[in-house]
Amino acid sequence: MQEIVKQIVLWSLPILVAVVLHEVAHGFVAYRLGDPTAARAGRLTLNPLAHVDPLGTVIIPLLLLVSQAGFVFGWAKPVPVNYGLLRNPRRDMVLVAAAGPLTNLVLALLFAGLFHAVHRSAIAPDGSQSAVFYPLAWMAVYAVRMNVFLGIFNLLPIPPLDGGRVVTGMLPLEWARVFARIEPYGFLILVLLLMTGTIGVFIGPPIHALLGVLLNA
């Protein structure tokens, strides 16, 4: 039980930072490109209470930690975006969609820098663990893992994931309309990929490669 509580404490901040900034990035880029919907809804804020989804931000991560699933995943409430208000809807849709996962990848880089800055101080010369640097180093590692996973996962070209919206915006209009018809079935496709383990074939290699570069550099 003590180990589970420790994991919950160390994972809480990385999860909040990853999912909140992911959504704020979508809303901020949309705002800069002409759509004030997220701003008017009070979603361009770093206050986590404005973004927390009870299921995706609290219950699912807790269940994964308590069950020791080996990975942690979560999400926040999607920010509202009115693509019709964007100055160049097809181009700007790509930029708005890409903002979330790209923000996660930038956060992964920043937390990797924090990890490398403190990990040598986490263990004292006598082998004891620093009360400050040791948990900070692990929190940074968890933040890197969470942000790399979210960034790569959301780039999957399956609507309604961000990668699906990027592909929709980049395809010729006729093809984009056909591709967009997948969206009502996107969640089912994701569930099937998760249940069969097939999703690991697509996102596993880039995730492991990126984690290796960031944490072992």
C-alpha positions in Angstrom: 0.0 0.0 0.0 2.8 2.4 0.9 4.4 1.8 -2.6 1.1 2.5 -4.3 0.6 5.8 -2.4 4.1 6.8 -3.3 3.4 6.1 -7.0 0.2 8.1 -6.9 2.0 11.1 -5.4 4.9 10.9 -7.9 2.6 10.5 -10.9 -0.1 13.1 -10.0 1.8 16.2 -11.0 3.2 14.8 -14.3 -0.3 13.6 -15.3 -1.9 17.0 -14.6 0.9 19.0 -16.4 0.8 16.7 -19.4 -3.0 16.6 -20.0 -3.7 20.3 -19.0 -1.0 21.8 -21.2 -2.0 19.5 -24.0 -5.5 21.0 -24.0 -4.4 24.6 -23.3 -2.1 24.4 -26.3 -5.1 23.4 -28.6 -7.1 26.3 -27.3 -4.3 28.9 -27.4 -3.3 28.1 -31.0 -7.0 28.2 -32.0 -7.3 31.6 -30.3 -4.3 33.0 -32.1 -5.8 31.7 -35.4 -9.1 33.5 -34.9 -11.3 31.1 -32.7 -12.0 32.6 -29.3 -14.3 29.7 -28.2 -11.9 28.1 -25.7 -11.1 31.5 -24.3 -14.7 32.4 -23.8 -15.3 29.1 -22.1 -12.5 29.9 -19.6 -10.3 27.1 -20.9 -7.2 29.1 -21.6 -6.1 28.7 -18.0 -3.5 26.6 -16.2 -6.0 26.0 -13.4 -6.4 22.2 -13.5 -10.0 22.4 -12.2 -11.1 23.9 -15.5 -9.7 20.9 -17.4 -10.1 17.9 -15.1 -12.1 15.0 -16.5 -13.2 12.9 -13.6 -12.8 9.7 -15.6 -9.7 10.5 -17.7 -7.8 12.6 -15.3 -8.6 10.8 -12.0 -10.3 7.4 -12.1 -8.4 5.8 -15.1 -4.9 6.8 -13.9 -5.7 5.7 -10.3 -7.0 2.3 -11.5 -3.9 1.8 -13.6 -1.6 2.7 -10.7 -3.5 0.6 -8.2 -3.7 -2.4 -10.5 0.1 -2.0 -11.3 -0.7 -2.2 -15.0 2.8 -1.1 -15.9 1.8 2.1 -17.7 -0.3 5.2 -16.9 -2.6 7.0 -19.2 -5.0 9.8 -18.9 -6.7 12.8 -20.6 -8.4 16.1 -19.8 -11.7 17.6 -21.1 -11.2 18.5 -24.7 -11.2 22.3 -25.3 -14.0 23.5 -27.5 -12.8 24.5 -31.0 -15.0 26.0 -33.7 -13.0 25.3 -36.9 -15.4 27.6 -38.9 -14.0 30.6 -37.0 -10.4 29.9 -37.9 -9.0 32.3 -40.5 -7.9 29.4 -42.8 -9.9 26.4 -41.5 -8.2 23.6 -43.4 -4.6 24.8 -42.7 -5.4 26.0 -39.2 -7.1 22.8 -38.2 -3.7 21.0 -38.8 -1.9 23.6 -36.6 -4.5 23.4 -33.8 -4.5 19.6 -33.8 -0.7 19.3 -33.9 -0.3 21.8 -31.0 -1.3 19.3 -28.3 1.0 16.4 -29.1 3.9 18.8 -30.0 3.5 20.5 -26.6 3.8 17.0 -24.9 7.0 16.3 -26.8 8.4 19.7 -25.8 7.5 19.0 -22.2 9.2 15.6 -22.4 12.4 17.3 -23.6 12.2 19.9 -20.7 11.5 17.2 -18.1 14.4 15.1 -19.5 16.6 18.1 -18.9 15.4 18.4 -15.4 16.1 14.7 -14.8 19.6 14.9 -16.1 20.2 18.1 -13.9 19.2 16.4 -10.7 19.7 12.6 -11.0 23.3 12.7 -9.9 22.3 14.5 -6.7 19.5 12.0 -6.0 21.9 9.5 -4.5 24.5 10.7 -2.0 28.1 9.3 -2.0 27.2 7.1 1.0 24.4 5.5 -1.0 21.5 7.3 0.8 18.6 8.8 -1.1 18.2 12.6 -1.1 14.9 13.6 0.4 14.5 16.2 -2.3 16.4 15.2 -5.4 15.5 11.5 -5.4 11.7 12.0 -5.7 12.2 14.9 -8.0 14.3 12.8 -10.3 11.6 10.1 -10.4 8.9 12.6 -10.9 10.8 14.0 -13.9 11.2 10.4 -15.3 7.4 9.8 -15.0 6.8 13.2 -16.6 9.0 12.3 -19.6 7.2 8.9 -20.0 3.7 10.4 -19.7 4.4 13.2 -22.2 6.2 10.9 -24.7 3.3 8.4 -24.6 0.6 11.2 -25.0 2.5 12.9 -27.8 3.1 9.7 -29.8 -0.3 8.2 -29.1 -2.2 11.3 -30.1 -0.3 11.5 -33.4 -1.9 8.2 -34.5 -3.8 9.0 -37.7 -7.1 7.9 -36.4 -10.0 10.5 -36.0 -10.8 11.9 -33.5 -7.2 11.8 -32.3 -5.1 14.8 -33.1 -3.1 12.8 -35.7 -6.4 12.0 -37.5 -7.3 15.7 -37.6 -3.8 16.5 -39.0 -4.3 14.0 -41.8 -7.8 15.3 -42.5 -6.5 18.8 -42.9 -3.6 17.8 -45.1 -5.5 15.5 -47.5 -7.2 16.8 -50.7 -10.7 17.9 -49.9 -12.4 14.8 -51.5 -10.2 12.4 -49.7 -10.5 14.3 -46.5 -14.2 14.0 -46.5 -13.9 10.2 -47.0 -11.3 9.9 -44.3 -13.4 12.0 -41.8 -16.2 9.4 -42.1 -14.0 7.1 -39.9 -14.4 9.4 -36.9 -17.6 7.9 -35.5 -15.8 4.5 -35.4 -12.5 5.9 -34.1 -13.1 5.1 -30.5 -14.0 1.5 -31.4 -10.9 1.2 -33.5 -8.7 2.4 -30.6 -10.4 -0.1 -28.2 -9.8 -3.0 -30.6 -6.1 -1.9 -31.0 -5.7 -1.7 -27.3 -7.5 -5.0 -26.5 -5.5 -6.9 -29.1 -2.2 -5.3 -28.2 -1.8 -4.2 -31.8 -1.4 -0.6 -30.8 2.0 -1.4 -29.4 3.2 -2.3 -32.8 2.6 1.2 -34.0 3.6 3.4 -31.0 5.9 1.1 -29.1 9.1 1.5 -31.3 8.9 5.4 -31.5 8.1 5.6 -27.8 11.0 3.4 -26.7 13.4 5.1 -29.1 12.5 8.6 -27.9 12.7 7.5 -24.2 16.1 6.0 -24.8 17.3 9.3 -26.3 15.8 11.5 -23.7 16.6 9.5 -20.5 19.9 7.8 -21.5 21.6 10.7 -23.2 
